[in-house]
């Protein structure tokens, strides 16, 4: 069982990933994290996402045992997710876009302490477009 905690769980990408994980075998959604100003704090993630009650409260911090941390929040949250991952010695997956070179360097440096996967766009359409552009450039 792979435990996963999601930063930015109420955004478009974070909620889409959460819905998939909630229905996937082999995954345990350990944490649902959003900003501290969210009016949804304390509500059940499943109910907020239009599913059945899941017993996963939406919080403004990670659980004690976060499992893999998936950051689907915003580029501005990178420092917080990096710090949390390093402090808990937890792998980090960053799927947000808009990171400047300095942030990418922070991820490279943190990679010496924890496993990090930087995948700034998980969209199939974007992956296909990138492939087609590369093919067109070769031709």
N, C-alpha and C positions, 0 to 999 in steps of 0.2 A: 504494500500500500504506500503510495507516494503522497505525503502531506504537502499541501500547497496553501500559501497565504497570498492574497491579492491586495496590493495597494491600488487605489483607484477603482474599486469594485463597482462603483455606481456609474462610471463613465461608459461610453458605448462599447469600447473594446473590453474593459474590465468586466462588465456585466455579461457580455457575450461569452467570454472565457469562463466565467463563473457558472453560467447555465450549462455549458458543455461539461465542465468538471463535475457538477452536481449529478449529472446523468451518466457519468463514465465509470466503468469498473476499474478498480486499481488506483483510484484517486480519492483522497480525503481532503475536503476543503476545510482547512484548519483555521483560517482567519480571513475576515472580510473587512478591509480597512478603507476608510474614506477620511476626508478632511474633518478637523475638529468642529468646524462651523456647520456641518451638515445637519439638517433637521431630521435625517433618517437614523441618527445614532441610536443604538439600542434596539432598533426594529429587527425583525427576523429577515435574513437575506432572501430566503425562498419566497416569502410573502411579497417582499418589495419587488422581486423579479417576476411576479405573477405565477409562482409555482406554489406547491404545498409548503407548509411549515417545515423548515429544515433544522431548527435548533441552532442556527449560526447567527449570533448577534452581529450587527454592523458596529464596528468600533473605530476609534481614532488612533489605535495602536495595534501592534502585532501581538498575537498570543505568546505565551512563554515558550512554546515549542512550535515555531512557525513552519517548519518543513522548508521546502523551497519557497523563496520569496519571489513573486512575480510582480514587477512594477509596471502597471498599465496606467499610471496616474498622469504625470506631466514631466517634462524635462526639468522643471523647477523643483521637483521632489527628489531628484537623484541623490543629493547629499543625505537626505533622511533615510532613503532605502539602502544606500551604501553603508551608512553608519550602523543601521540595524542588522544588516547581513554580516558585517564584520564582527559586531559585538556578539552575535549569536553563532558565529562560524557556520553560517547557512549559505547555500548556493543562491545566487541571484540571477534572475532572468529579467532583462530590461527590454520592454517592447514599445517604448515611447519614441517619438521622433523629436527633432529640433534640438539635439544636444550639440553645443558648440565644441570646438576642439579641446578646450580645457576640461570639459566634462568627460569627453572620451579618454583623455589622459588619466583622469581620476579612476575611470573604470579599469584601464590597463594596470595602473598601480595597485588597485585593490585586488586584481586578479592574482597577485602573488600571495594573497592571504586567503582568498575564497574563490570557488569556481564562479565565473560570470559568463553568461551568454547575452550578448548584445544583438538583438534582432529587432531593429527599429520599425519594421513594418511586417506584420504577419499576414497581410492580405494576399490571397491567391491572385487577385487581379493585378496587384502591383508586381508580384513575382513574375507573372506572365508578361507584363509590359516590359519589365527589365530584360527578360530573356529575348523578347522580340526586338528590342532596341539593340542588344548585343549582336543578334543575328544580322540585323539590318546594317550595322556598322561593319561587320565582316564582309558583307556583300558589296 
